[in-house]
Amino acid sequence: MSLITGIANANPELALRDIASQLEAMHERTPRGSSTWAASSVKNLLDRAKKLGLVSQ
C-alpha cells in the first residue's frame, strides 16, 4: 500500500492502470503473490489508503 500511496501522491493524474504498470516495472508482487497487477487491485489498496488519510486526493 505504501508504494501505491507514494506513486499516487507523486502524480495524482495517473490512471489506475498506469500505477499498475509502474508496479509491474518495479517487479512488485500483488498481495496474492502474482507479478501482474490488475487495476482493481490498485483501486482496492488506494481506497484503503484514502480511508487512512494517506493519499492527498
C-alpha positions, 0 to 999 in steps of 0.5 A, spaced: 500 500 500 505 504 501 508 504 494 501 505 491 500 511 496 507 514 494 506 513 486 499 516 487 501 522 491 507 523 486 502 524 480 495 524 482 493 524 474 495 517 473 490 512 471 489 506 475 492 502 470 498 506 469 500 505 477 499 498 475 504 498 470 509 502 474 508 496 479 509 491 474 516 495 472 518 495 479 517 487 479 512 488 485 508 482 487 500 483 488 498 481 495 496 474 492 503 473 490 502 474 482 507 479 478 501 482 474 497 487 477 490 488 475 487 495 476 482 493 481 487 491 485 490 498 485 483 501 486 482 496 492 489 498 496 488 506 494 481 506 497 484 503 503 489 508 503 484 514 502 480 511 508 487 512 512 488 519 510 494 517 506 493 519 499 492 527 498 486 526 493 
